């Protein structure tokens, strides 16, 4: 008497070995004992690695045959379930007189034996019949009869889903005469135990899923051709899943997939660009392109994850595409010696698409996870994603690209020469007739320059209705000074206009100054708020300019304005912006020193270092004063008039005297020098005004593009933490990466501090200093409103807490940054 085994199972438990119980096989209907067959698992290979074995074919994460040919070379059948879930499958047996079966589904004579009732839909060997989709559900229990084994399986499967467990096809007995099923057993997916002998050297042991559960249902064919439940065990030795998590059960996934394939086949012509379960593709490349296009529209990048290949022909049997933020970066021992560790990109995102080759040759979606655990990229930054680099560069919208070098149409000239009333469509008159200079401007314009300026502004106004410009006339009704700001500049000022740097040191042809208003954004990058061309630098011109600037910015005045040392400018600021703190850029003071005392720099090589130290590196008034006196003594400069004059005005420019003034941590040296470097890259002193406008537009666009890059980088990379500290995690989620790095440096300093405390009611006074050093800082903590004030005044000048305040907060067991010490301008939500 012969035994004939079925084709290999569609889904095996990838992490457990199963041994079936013996059975009896008979002629057509009599059972006989058969040999046991075990299912041997294989290690999971991730990313682009292949599964290769001479003894077994691999099953992908969702139980799809990886060799694609549904052939088995041995009695051993391997399976791979990457997720570690038990998936159901059949075990096939031979009679005691049989030694082996050459191929599944063939008898000893090599003839193909098939079950005419067996219907597979997409998953190899799965007994999910589409034609029985509408069969009536019969609740399984002892003595119940089913029309077919397929119906019995489907009813037990539905019963399992409702109860909260998944099922596996266990042993099957078939007739040696016609191959028909004689008896079969379906078990709970937690049946049996996993062998331990192969796990001794495994670094990452797989999660245990089998618990020896005895719940099962056994059916046997009756003389009338029906299948009767001969044994029905309902007791489980584990918890059942809830209805809300039932979709995670392996058998439920297979049922959903089979229904999805049918629905997709019925509506194959309908597509909205969103992947769906059961969707088919002619090749894996087409599936990748489809998913990558979907990712581009949604806003994430795709990475190719694991791939399963057939051992027969090497063709891809299944593969997974994931979000590029999937998983977590493995710890590397070398990271301890890395000065600049790479930013974290992986945060365990579960978004993915899994495809598998089906019997019809198509690759179908067997699993699709849509949800991400991170912010998606805005459409304007999609082209920066690694998998989206094929998108056209032109998709990134750069605001206000200047093309002023071309001749403008005559219609613009007609618009320019319209009377003042014709400017009503602008909402304001760009020519300020009320603020004419009482005299003729000090610098003349070249021929045609006024017309070029007006034409340029007219064209910008047509392209951008929010574009603002204003023109001041002199006593002879000639253009004297001009100011302009586009819509993006106004928005930038609204977000980051608390500190403004006004610089008039850059001069164009005929020594006319170009005067930009610049600042820093939340990434500590330069932004421009507006610009002016000044053909006159009297007090009245500066007053007009500051009035016009505030008008363009809807009346909002800056908290602090930094300028070069100029008495005329200082008088205008005092008149127009009396509430604004006026500081002199220390960088400009240093540049003036190179001019006025250049002989001293040449005479003493060490003077440059000592002078720089006084200017930039002393943050305490006493330290600054002592260093200045030592410098004068060492080089005999007590009688130098220029040094004495700037020392008298030290409160305007010295860092030590400006700690109480918020300057947004603008390093004026870096800001001004960087701005001039950018300008010199594009601008020359002899260019005409139209070329100047064009190249200035390039500079502005470069800055704006850098902010786009920083915003993209902020969403895709996470700064590394120096330690697993709650305070640092909280700050990392709030601040931009550049500001967080400054915050983390302050926290690192506080680790070496010691604290001494004195109490006075709700106020606590702490003396904080570095261990082994005499210098101490005074920190006052108010326990009522959680306020902390340090005499170093770093928060007042920079906007983030100093290391001394952080030490006190830690001492008080405060593990998050108090909300009153989080400035919005430094956060990720600064522009929201």
MARDOGU-950857 format. One line per field, with one value per residue (C-alpha): residue in one letter; x, y, z. Coordinates in Angstrom, 1 decimal. Example, Ala and Ser with C-alpha at 12.3 -4.5 7.8 and 13.67 -1.06 7.14 Angstrom:
REM MARDOGU-950857
rest A:S
X 12.3:13.7
Y -4.5:-1.1
Z 7.8:7.1
END
This chain:
REM MARDOGU-950857
rest X:X:X:X:X:X:X:X:X:X:X:X:X:X:X:X:X:X:X:X:X:X:X:X:X:X:X:X:X:X:X:X:X:X:X:X:X:X:X:X:X:X:X:X:X:X:X:X:X:X:X:X:X:X:X:X:X:X:X:X:X:X:X:X:X:X:X:X:X:X:X:X:X:X:X:X:X:X:X:X:X:X:X:X:X:X:X:X:X:X:X:X:X:X:X:X:X:X:X:X:X:X:X:X:X:X:X:X:X:X:X:X:X:X:X:X:X:X:X:X:X:X:X:X:X:X:X:X:X:X:X:X:X:X:X:X:X:X:X:X:X:X:X:X:X:X:X:X:X:X:X:X:X:X:X:X:X:X:X:X:X:X:X:X:X:X:X:X:X:X:X:X:X:X:X:X:X:X:X:X:X:X:X:X:X:X:X:X:X:X:X:X:X:X:X:X:X:X:X:X:X:X:X:X:X:X:X:X:X:X:X:X:X:X:X:X:X:X:X:X:X:X:X:X:X:X:X:X:X:X:X:X:X:X:X:X:X:X:X:X:X:X:X:X:X:X:X:X:X:X:X:X:X:X:X:X:X:X:X:X:X:X:X:X:X:X:X:X:X:X:X:X:X:X:X:X:X:X:X:X:X:X:X:X:X:X:X:X:X:X:X:X:X:X:X:X:X:X:X:X:X:X:X:X:X:X:X:X:X:X:X:X:X:X:X:X:X:X:X:X:X:X:X:X:X:X:X:X:X:X:X:X:X:X:X:X:X:X:X:X:X:X:X:X:X:X:X:X:X:X:X:X:X:X:X:X:X:X:X:X:X:X:X:X:X:X:X:X:X:X:X:X:X:X:X:X:X:X:X:X:X:X:X:X:X:X:X:X:X:X:X:X:X:X:X:X:X:X:X:X:X:X:X:X:X:X:X:X:X:X:X:X:X:X:X:X:X:X:X:X:X:X:X:X:X:X:X:X:X:X:X:X:X:X:X:X:X:X:X:X:X:X:X:X:X:X:X:X:X:X:X:X:X:X:X:X:X:X:X:X:X:X:X:X:X:X:X:X:X:X:X:X:X:X:X:X:X:X:X:X:X:X:X:X:X:X:X:X:X:X:X:X:X:X:X:X:X:X:X:X:X:X:X:X:X:X:X:X:X:X:X:X:X:X:X:X:X:X:X:X:X:X:X:X:X:X:X:X:X:X:X:X:X:X:X:X:X:X:X:X:X:X:X:X:X:X:X:X:X:X:X:X:X:X:X:X:X:X:X:X:X:X:X:X:X:X:X:X:X:X:X:X:X:X:X:X:X:X:X:X:X:X:X:X:X:X:X:X:X:X:X:X:X:X:X:X:X:X:X:X:X:X:X:X:X:X:X:X:X:X:X:X:X:X:X:X:X:X:X:X:X:X:X:X:X:X:X:X:X:X:X:X:X:X:X:X:X:X:X:X:X:X:X:X:X:X:X:X:X:X:X:X:X:X:X:X:X:X:X:X:X:X:X:X:X:X:X:X:X:X:X:X:X:X:X:X:X:X:X:X:X:X:X:X:X:X:X:X:X:X:X:X:X:X:X:X:X:X:X:X:X:X:X:X:X:X:X:X:X:X:X:X:X:X:X:X:X:X:X:X:X:X:X:X:X:X:X:X:X:X:X:X:X:X:X:X:X:X:X:X:X:X:X:X:X:X:X:X:X:X:X:X:X:X:X:X:X:X:X:X:X:X:X:X:X:X:X:X:X:X:X:X:X:X:X:X:X:X:X:X:X:X:X:X:X:X:X:X:X:X:X:X:X:X:X:X:X:X:X:X:X:X:X:X:X:X:X:X:X:X:X:X:X:X:X:X:X:X:X:X:X:X:X:X:X:X:X:X:X:X:X:X
X 0.0:1.4:1.1:1.0:2.0:0.5:2.5:4.6:2.7:2.0:3.2:5.3:6.4:9.6:10.8:9.7:10.2:7.0:6.7:3.4:1.7:1.6:-1.4:-2.9:-3.4:-5.8:-7.0:-9.3:-10.6:-8.5:-5.8:-2.3:0.7:3.2:6.6:7.1:8.3:9.8:9.9:13.3:13.7:16.4:18.1:16.7:18.8:18.1:18.7:19.9:21.2:19.9:18.6:20.5:20.2:20.4:17.8:15.1:13.3:12.7:9.4:9.2:7.8:4.3:4.7:5.2:7.3:10.7:11.8:8.8:8.5:6.7:9.2:10.8:14.0:13.8:11.4:12.7:10.9:12.3:10.5:11.4:9.1:11.0:8.5:8.7:5.0:3.9:2.2:0.2:1.3:0.8:3.0:3.1:3.9:5.0:3.9:6.2:7.2:8.1:11.6:11.3:9.3:11.2:8.9:5.8:2.6:4.1:3.7:6.5:5.8:6.3:2.7:1.2:-1.4:-3.7:-6.7:-9.4:-11.0:-7.8:-7.9:-5.0:-5.2:-1.9:-0.3:1.3:-0.4:-3.0:-6.4:-8.3:-10.8:-12.2:-15.2:-16.1:-16.0:-19.8:-20.1:-22.3:-20.4:-20.8:-19.6:-17.1:-17.8:-17.7:-19.8:-20.4:-20.0:-18.6:-19.0:-15.3:-12.0:-11.7:-14.9:-13.9:-10.6:-12.4:-15.0:-12.3:-10.3:-13.2:-13.9:-10.3:-10.3:-13.5:-12.0:-8.7:-6.1:-4.5:-4.5:-2.0:-2.5:-0.9:-0.8:-2.8:-3.5:-4.2:-5.3:-2.6:-5.2:-6.5:-4.7:-7.9:-7.7:-8.7:-8.2:-6.5:-5.8:-5.8:-4.1:-3.6:-0.5:1.1:1.0:4.3:7.6:10.7:13.8:16.7:19.7:20.5:20.2:23.4:25.4:22.7:23.5:19.9:17.6:14.2:11.1:9.4:5.9:5.0:3.7:2.5:-1.1:-3.4:-6.3:-7.1:-9.7:-9.5:-11.7:-12.1:-13.8:-17.0:-18.5:-21.0:-18.0:-18.4:-15.8:-16.9:-15.2:-13.9:-12.1:-12.5:-10.4:-11.2:-8.8:-5.8:-2.8:-2.2:-4.0:-6.2:-5.9:-8.6:-10.8:-8.8:-5.6:-7.1:-5.8:-2.3:-3.1:-1.3:-4.5:-6.4:-3.7:-4.0:-7.8:-7.5:-4.9:-7.0:-10.0:-7.8:-6.5:-10.0:-11.0:-7.9:-8.5:-12.1:-11.0:-7.6:-8.2:-8.9:-5.8:-5.1:-1.4:-1.7:-0.5:-3.1:-3.1:-3.2:-2.1:-0.1:3.1:4.8:8.2:9.8:11.3:7.9:6.7:9.7:9.0:5.4:6.2:8.9:6.6:4.0:6.7:7.6:4.1:3.7:7.2:9.6:12.5:12.4:15.1:15.3:15.3:15.5:15.2:14.4:15.6:14.8:17.4:16.3:16.9:17.9:14.8:13.4:10.6:9.8:11.2:10.4:10.8:10.8:10.9:14.5:14.0:13.1:15.0:17.7:21.4:23.5:25.9:29.5:32.4:34.3:31.7:33.4:36.4:34.5:34.7:31.8:29.4:26.9:23.4:20.7:18.5:16.7:14.0:12.1:9.6:7.3:6.1:6.8:5.7:6.2:5.7:5.9:5.8:2.6:1.8:0.6:4.1:3.0:4.4:1.6:1.5:1.2:1.7:1.4:2.0:1.1:1.7:5.0:6.3:8.0:7.2:7.0:9.0:7.3:6.8:9.4:12.1:11.2:14.0:16.5:15.4:17.9:15.4:13.8:16.9:15.6:13.0:13.7:15.7:13.1:10.5:12.2:10.6:13.1:11.4:12.0:14.6:16.0:16.3:16.9:19.6:17.2:15.3:11.8:8.8:7.5:4.3:6.4:7.8:4.3:3.3:6.4:5.5:1.9:0.9:1.1:-2.6:-1.9:-0.1:-3.3:-3.1:-0.1:-2.0:0.6:2.7:6.3:7.6:7.7:6.9:6.6:10.2:12.1:15.6:16.0:19.1:20.5:21.8:25.5:26.1:25.0:23.5:24.9:22.9:19.8:20.2:17.0:15.0:16.7:15.8:12.2:11.8:13.2:10.9:7.9:8.7:9.1:5.8:4.0:5.6:5.0:2.1:3.5:6.8:7.5:9.7:10.0:12.0:13.1:13.6:15.9:15.1:15.3:12.8:15.6:15.9:18.2:17.6:15.7:14.6:13.0:11.8:10.0:7.3:9.7:11.9:8.8:7.9:11.5:11.5:8.2:9.8:13.4:13.3:14.1:17.7:18.8:22.3:22.4:25.6:26.7:30.3:29.9:30.2:29.4:30.5:30.9:31.1:27.3:26.7:24.6:22.8:21.2:19.1:20.2:19.6:19.8:17.1:16.5:19.4:21.7:21.9:21.8:18.5:17.9:15.0:15.4:18.0:18.7:20.9:21.9:23.0:23.0:24.2:22.9:20.9:17.7:18.4:18.9:15.8:13.8:15.3:14.5:11.0:10.5:11.9:9.5:6.6:7.4:7.5:4.0:5.3:7.2:10.5:13.5:14.7:18.3:20.0:23.7:25.5:28.9:30.3:28.8:27.7:25.2:23.6:23.5:21.6:19.0:18.5:18.0:15.3:13.4:14.0:14.4:13.2:15.6:18.9:21.7:24.9:28.0:29.4:32.7:33.8:33.6:35.6:38.2:38.2:38.6:41.6:43.3:43.1:43.7:46.5:47.9:51.5:51.1:49.9:53.1:55.4:54.4:53.5:51.8:49.6:47.1:46.4:46.2:43.9:41.6:41.5:40.2:37.7:36.1:37.0:36.3:32.7:33.2:33.6:36.4:38.3:37.9:39.1:42.1:43.1:42.8:45.1:47.6:47.6:48.2:51.0:52.8:52.9:53.0:49.8:48.3:48.6:47.1:44.1:42.1:42.4:41.3:38.3:37.0:37.5:35.2:32.5:33.2:29.6:28.3:30.6:32.3:30.8:31.3:29.0:26.3:25.3:21.9:21.0:19.5:21.6:20.5:24.0:25.0:28.7:29.2:32.6:31.2:28.0:29.5:32.5:30.4:28.0:30.8:32.4:29.1:28.7:32.2:31.7:29.1:29.5:32.1:32.4:32.1:28.9:25.8:22.7:20.8:23.7:23.8:20.1:20.6:23.6:22.1:19.2:21.6:23.0:19.6:18.5:21.6:20.7:17.1:18.2:20.5:17.5:15.6:18.5:18.6:14.9:15.1:18.1:16.3:13.4:15.6:18.4:18.3:21.3:23.3:22.9:26.0:24.1:20.7:19.4:15.7:16.6:18.6:15.9:13.4:15.6:16.4:12.7:12.2:15.3:16.8:19.9:22.3:20.7:20.5:24.3:24.9:22.5:24.2:27.6:26.2:24.9:28.2:29.9:27.6:28.7:31.9:30.2:29.8:26.9:26.5:23.1:21.6:17.8:15.6:11.9:10.9:14.2:17.3:20.7:23.3:27.0:28.0:31.6:33.9:35.4:38.9:38.4:37.8:35.5:31.8:28.5:25.4:22.2:18.9:16.1:12.4:10.6:7.1:7.3:10.3:12.4:16.2:18.5:22.3:24.6:26.4:23.2:23.7:19.9:19.3:21.8:21.6:18.2:19.3:20.0:23.6:25.4:25.1:21.3:21.2:23.2:20.7:17.7:19.3:20.0:16.3:15.3:13.8:14.2:12.7:13.4:10.9:8.6:9.4:13.0:12.2:12.4:10.2:12.8:15.2:12.7:11.7:8.3:9.8:8.0:4.7
Y 0.0:3.3:6.8:9.8:13.3:16.6:19.5:21.4:23.6:27.2:28.6:26.8:28.1:29.8:29.6:26.2:22.5:20.5:16.8:15.3:12.4:9.0:8.2:5.2:4.9:2.5:1.5:4.5:4.8:2.8:4.6:3.1:4.4:6.5:7.8:11.2:14.1:17.2:20.7:22.2:25.9:28.0:31.2:34.5:36.4:40.1:42.9:41.7:38.3:35.1:32.0:29.0:25.4:22.1:20.5:23.1:26.0:29.1:30.6:34.4:36.4:35.7:32.0:32.2:29.5:31.1:28.6:29.6:26.1:24.3:21.5:19.8:17.8:16.0:14.8:17.9:21.1:24.3:27.5:31.0:33.3:36.5:38.0:35.0:34.1:30.5:30.0:27.0:24.4:20.7:17.8:15.0:11.4:8.1:4.7:2.3:0.6:3.8:5.2:8.6:10.6:12.3:15.2:16.4:15.4:12.5:8.7:6.2:5.8:9.5:10.2:13.4:13.0:16.0:16.6:17.9:19.8:21.6:25.3:27.7:31.4:33.2:31.3:28.0:25.1:27.2:25.6:28.8:28.4:31.5:29.5:28.7:32.3:32.4:28.9:28.9:29.0:25.9:26.0:23.2:20.7:17.0:15.0:17.9:16.9:19.1:18.8:19.0:19.3:22.8:23.8:22.2:24.2:27.5:27.0:26.1:29.1:31.5:29.9:30.4:34.1:34.7:32.9:34.7:32.2:31.0:27.5:25.4:22.4:19.5:15.9:14.6:11.0:10.3:7.3:5.6:4.7:8.1:10.5:11.7:12.9:10.3:12.2:15.4:17.4:21.2:22.5:25.8:27.6:27.3:23.5:21.6:22.9:24.2:22.0:23.6:21.8:24.3:27.4:27.1:29.5:31.8:35.5:36.6:33.8:33.9:34.7:31.6:31.1:27.5:26.5:22.9:23.9:20.8:22.6:21.0:19.6:16.2:15.3:11.9:11.1:9.1:6.5:9.2:11.3:14.0:14.8:14.4:16.0:13.0:14.9:18.6:20.0:23.6:24.2:26.4:26.8:30.4:33.7:34.4:37.6:40.3:41.3:44.5:42.5:39.6:41.0:40.0:36.3:34.4:32.6:35.8:37.4:34.6:34.9:38.6:38.2:35.7:38.0:40.9:39.0:38.3:41.9:43.2:40.8:42.1:45.8:45.5:48.7:50.9:52.4:55.5:55.1:53.6:50.0:47.5:44.0:41.5:44.1:42.4:43.5:41.9:42.2:43.1:46.2:47.5:46.9:48.9:51.8:51.9:51.9:54.5:56.8:56.4:57.2:60.4:61.6:60.8:62.1:59.3:57.3:53.6:51.1:47.5:45.1:41.3:39.2:35.5:33.8:30.4:27.7:26.4:29.3:32.2:34.2:36.5:34.7:37.4:40.6:43.5:47.3:49.4:53.1:54.2:54.8:51.2:49.4:50.7:51.2:48.5:49.7:49.7:49.5:52.0:54.6:55.3:56.8:58.7:62.5:63.3:60.3:60.0:61.2:58.7:58.0:54.8:55.0:51.7:52.8:49.9:51.2:48.5:46.7:42.9:41.2:37.5:35.6:33.7:30.7:33.0:34.5:37.9:39.5:40.3:42.5:40.2:42.9:46.7:48.8:52.5:54.2:55.9:56.8:60.0:63.2:62.9:65.2:68.2:68.2:70.9:68.7:65.3:65.5:65.4:61.9:59.2:57.1:60.2:61.8:61.1:63.7:66.9:69.6:72.0:70.6:72.5:75.9:78.6:81.8:85.0:84.1:87.3:87.9:91.6:91.5:91.2:94.1:94.4:94.7:98.1:97.5:97.8:101.1:102.3:101.2:103.0:106.3:106.2:109.0:108.4:107.5:104.6:102.9:102.2:98.5:98.2:99.3:102.0:104.6:103.3:106.9:108.6:112.2:113.2:112.4:114.2:115.2:118.9:118.9:117.2:113.6:113.3:110.6:110.7:107.9:106.7:107.2:105.0:103.7:105.2:103.7:100.3:100.4:101.3:98.7:96.0:96.9:97.0:93.5:92.1:93.6:91.9:88.5:88.9:91.2:91.2:92.6:95.8:98.7:102.3:105.2:108.4:111.6:114.5:118.2:118.0:115.1:112.7:109.1:109.2:106.0:102.8:99.9:96.6:93.4:90.4:88.4:85.7:88.4:89.7:86.2:85.6:88.8:87.8:84.6:85.7:89.5:89.8:90.5:92.4:93.1:96.3:96.5:99.4:98.5:97.0:99.5:99.3:101.4:105.2:104.2:103.9:101.6:98.5:98.2:94.8:93.9:90.3:87.9:84.2:81.5:78.5:76.6:79.6:80.3:83.7:85.2:88.5:90.8:93.6:95.6:99.2:101.2:104.5:107.4:109.6:108.8:111.7:111.4:112.1:109.2:106.7:107.9:107.4:103.9:102.7:104.1:102.4:99.1:99.1:100.0:97.0:94.7:95.7:97.9:95.2:96.5:94.4:93.8:94.3:95.9:95.4:98.0:99.2:102.1:105.2:108.3:109.4:105.9:105.8:109.1:107.9:104.6:106.6:108.7:105.9:102.9:104.2:100.9:98.8:97.8:99.2:97.2:97.8:94.8:93.9:92.6:96.1:97.5:94.9:95.8:99.5:98.6:97.0:100.4:102.9:101.0:98.9:100.0:98.3:95.1:95.2:96.1:93.3:89.8:88.9:92.0:90.5:87.6:89.7:92.2:89.5:87.9:91.2:91.7:88.2:85.9:87.7:87.4:88.9:92.7:92.4:89.9:92.2:95.3:93.5:92.0:95.4:97.0:94.3:94.7:98.5:97.9:95.2:97.3:100.8:102.0:104.1:107.2:105.8:108.0:105.5:102.7:105.2:106.3:102.8:101.8:104.7:103.1:99.6:99.1:99.3:96.6:94.6:91.1:91.4:94.4:93.0:89.8:91.2:91.9:89.2:88.8:85.3:84.1:86.0:85.7:88.9:87.9:84.8:86.4:89.6:87.8:85.1:87.6:89.6:86.3:85.4:88.8:88.8:85.5:87.0:90.8:93.2:96.8:97.8:96.0:97.9:97.9:95.2:92.8:93.6:92.7:89.5:88.3:89.3:87.1:84.2:84.8:85.0:81.8:80.0:80.9:79.8:76.5:75.9:76.2:73.7:71.3:71.9:71.3:68.1:66.9:67.7:65.4:62.6:62.5:62.5:64.0:61.5:61.6:61.7:59.6:58.1:61.2:62.2:65.9:65.5:63.4:66.1:68.9:66.8:66.6:70.3:72.1:72.1:69.9:72.9:74.4:71.0:70.5:73.8:72.6:69.3:71.0:73.0:69.8:68.1:71.0:70.7:67.1:68.5:71.1:71.0:72.8:74.6:75.7:78.3:78.5:81.6:80.6:79.6:81.0:78.8:80.3:78.0:78.5:76.5:76.0:73.5:70.9:72.1:75.7:78.8:80.7:80.3:81.4:82.3:80.6:81.5:79.0:79.8:76.6:78.2:79.0:76.8:79.8:79.7:82.7:82.6:85.6:84.4:85.5:83.0:82.5:86.3:86.8:83.5:81.9:78.5:77.6:77.7:74.7:76.3:76.5:72.9:71.7:73.2:71.8:68.4:68.9:69.7:66.5:68.5:66.2:68.3:71.8:74.2:75.6:79.2:78.6:77.2:80.0:79.2:80.8:77.9:75.1:72.8:74.6:78.1:78.6:77.1
Z 0.0:-1.1:0.4:-1.8:-0.4:-1.3:-2.8:-0.3:2.1:1.3:4.7:7.2:10.6:10.0:13.5:14.8:13.8:13.8:14.1:13.1:14.9:13.2:11.0:9.3:5.5:3.9:0.5:-0.3:3.2:5.7:7.7:8.3:10.3:8.4:9.1:10.7:8.7:10.4:9.2:9.5:9.7:8.1:9.2:8.0:5.6:5.5:3.0:-0.4:0.8:-0.9:0.6:-0.8:0.2:-1.5:0.8:1.1:-0.5:1.5:2.4:2.7:5.5:4.5:3.6:-0.1:-1.8:-2.7:-5.3:-7.4:-8.9:-6.0:-6.0:-3.0:-3.3:0.0:2.6:4.6:3.8:5.1:5.8:6.6:8.5:9.0:11.4:13.6:13.3:12.9:9.6:8.8:6.4:5.6:6.5:4.0:4.8:3.3:4.1:5.9:2.7:0.9:1.1:-0.5:-2.9:-5.7:-6.2:-4.4:-6.0:-8.0:-7.3:-7.7:-11.4:-11.9:-12.7:-11.6:-8.9:-8.2:-6.1:-8.4:-5.5:-4.7:-5.7:-5.0:-5.2:-5.2:-2.3:-3.2:-1.7:0.2:0.4:0.1:-2.7:-4.3:-5.6:-2.1:-1.0:-0.5:1.1:4.2:7.5:9.6:13.2:13.7:16.5:17.0:14.6:12.1:8.5:5.7:1.9:1.4:3.2:1.8:3.4:6.7:6.6:5.8:8.5:11.1:10.0:10.4:13.8:14.8:13.8:15.8:18.8:18.5:17.3:14.1:12.6:10.9:8.6:10.4:9.0:6.1:5.0:1.3:-0.5:-2.6:-5.2:-6.3:-4.0:-2.3:1.3:3.8:7.0:8.1:11.2:11.7:14.8:16.7:15.4:18.9:18.7:19.5:20.7:18.9:19.1:20.9:19.6:16.8:19.0:21.1:18.9:17.7:18.6:18.3:19.3:17.7:19.7:21.0:19.5:20.2:23.6:23.1:22.6:22.1:20.4:17.1:14.8:13.0:10.0:8.2:5.0:5.3:2.9:1.7:0.6:3.3:5.9:9.6:12.6:14.5:17.2:18.3:21.1:22.1:25.1:24.7:27.0:25.9:25.7:22.7:20.7:20.9:17.9:17.5:16.9:15.0:11.7:12.8:12.8:10.0:8.9:8.8:6.6:4.1:4.0:3.5:0.7:-1.2:-1.1:-2.2:-5.2:-6.3:-5.8:-7.6:-10.6:-10.8:-10.8:-12.5:-14.6:-11.5:-9.9:-7.8:-7.4:-3.9:-3.3:-2.3:-1.1:-4.0:-6.6:-9.3:-11.3:-14.3:-12.6:-9.4:-11.0:-11.9:-8.4:-7.1:-9.5:-8.5:-4.8:-5.3:-7.2:-4.4:-1.9:-3.8:-3.7:0.0:1.0:2.0:0.5:-0.3:0.5:-0.9:2.1:2.1:-1.1:-1.5:-4.6:-6.1:-5.7:-9.1:-11.4:-9.1:-9.9:-7.2:-5.4:-2.9:-1.6:0.7:0.1:3.3:4.3:4.6:8.3:9.0:11.7:14.0:13.5:15.2:17.8:16.6:19.0:16.8:17.6:20.9:19.1:16.5:17.0:14.7:14.8:11.9:12.5:13.3:10.3:11.3:13.9:13.5:10.9:9.9:6.5:3.9:0.8:0.3:-3.0:-3.9:-7.2:-7.8:-10.0:-12.8:-12.9:-11.5:-8.4:-6.1:-3.0:0.0:2.7:2.7:5.7:5.1:8.5:9.3:12.8:11.6:9.7:5.9:3.6:2.0:-1.7:-2.3:-0.7:-2.1:-4.7:-1.8:-0.9:-2.0:-4.0:-5.5:-7.0:-10.5:-10.1:-12.0:-10.2:-11.3:-8.8:-6.0:-6.1:-5.5:-4.6:-6.4:-9.0:-10.4:-14.1:-14.1:-16.7:-19.5:-21.2:-20.0:-22.3:-23.3:-21.3:-18.2:-19.3:-19.9:-16.4:-15.1:-16.6:-15.4:-13.0:-9.3:-9.2:-11.6:-8.8:-7.0:-7.9:-5.6:-2.6:-1.9:-3.7:-4.0:-4.4:-1.0:-1.8:1.8:2.8:0.1:1.1:1.6:-0.6:-3.7:-3.0:-2.6:-5.2:-8.8:-10.9:-14.2:-17.4:-17.6:-14.0:-12.6:-15.5:-14.9:-11.2:-11.8:-14.6:-12.3:-9.4:-11.8:-13.1:-9.6:-8.7:-11.5:-10.6:-6.9:-5.8:-2.3:-3.4:-1.5:-2.7:-1.8:-3.4:-1.7:-3.9:-3.3:-3.5:-7.3:-7.5:-8.4:-7.1:-4.0:-2.0:-2.7:-0.5:-1.4:0.2:-1.4:0.3:1.6:3.3:5.1:6.3:7.4:9.4:11.0:12.2:13.0:13.0:16.8:15.9:12.8:11.5:9.4:7.4:5.1:4.6:1.2:-1.6:-5.2:-8.1:-7.3:-3.6:-3.3:-0.3:-0.5:2.9:3.6:6.7:7.7:10.5:11.4:11.2:13.5:11.9:12.6:8.9:7.3:6.1:4.5:5.5:3.0:1.2:0.2:-2.2:-0.7:-2.8:0.3:3.8:5.8:9.0:7.0:4.6:7.4:9.2:6.0:5.5:9.1:8.9:5.5:6.8:9.8:7.5:5.1:8.2:9.3:12.2:13.9:15.4:16.2:19.8:18.9:15.9:15.2:13.0:12.1:14.2:12.6:14.5:11.8:11.8:15.6:15.7:13.2:15.2:18.4:16.7:14.9:17.1:20.7:22.3:20.3:21.7:19.5:19.5:17.4:15.6:17.2:13.8:12.4:15.3:14.6:10.8:11.7:14.0:11.0:9.3:12.1:14.0:11.2:12.2:15.6:14.0:11.8:14.6:17.0:15.8:19.1:19.2:16.8:19.1:22.3:20.6:19.3:22.8:24.2:21.5:21.2:24.1:27.4:28.6:32.0:32.5:35.0:32.8:29.8:31.6:33.1:29.7:28.0:30.7:30.3:26.5:26.9:29.4:27.4:24.1:25.7:24.1:26.9:24.8:21.6:20.9:18.8:21.4:24.1:22.0:21.4:25.0:26.0:23.8:25.0:26.4:22.8:21.3:24.0:24.5:28.3:28.4:26.2:28.0:29.0:25.4:23.3:20.1:19.0:19.4:16.3:16.0:14.1:12.9:11.2:10.0:8.5:7.1:5.6:4.1:2.5:1.2:-0.5:-2.0:-3.4:-5.0:-7.3:-7.2:-8.5:-7.7:-11.4:-12.3:-13.3:-11.2:-13.2:-12.9:-9.2:-8.8:-10.7:-8.7:-5.4:-6.3:-6.6:-3.2:-1.6:-3.4:-2.2:1.4:1.0:-0.6:2.4:4.7:2.6:2.9:6.7:7.0:5.1:7.0:10.3:9.3:8.1:10.7:14.4:16.4:18.4:22.2:24.4:26.9:27.5:29.4:29.5:29.4:26.2:24.6:25.4:24.0:20.9:20.0:20.5:19.1:15.6:15.3:15.3:18.5:20.1:19.6:21.5:24.2:24.5:24.9:27.8:29.4:29.0:30.8:33.8:34.5:36.1:38.2:42.0:43.8:47.1:48.2:50.5:51.1:51.6:51.5:48.0:46.6:46.5:45.9:44.4:43.9:40.9:39.8:38.0:40.3:41.3:40.1:42.1:39.8:40.8:39.2:41.2:40.2:41.8:41.6:42.4:43.3:42.9:39.1:38.3:37.3:37.2:36.7:36.3:36.5:33.4:31.5:28.7:28.3:28.2:25.4:23.5:24.2:25.6:29.2:30.4:31.9:35.4:35.2:33.8:36.8:39.2:37.3:37.5:41.2:41.7:39.8:36.9:33.9:31.1:29.9:31.5:28.8:29.6:28.6:25.2:22.6:19.6:17.2:18.0:17.7:14.9:14.9:14.5:11.2:12.2
END
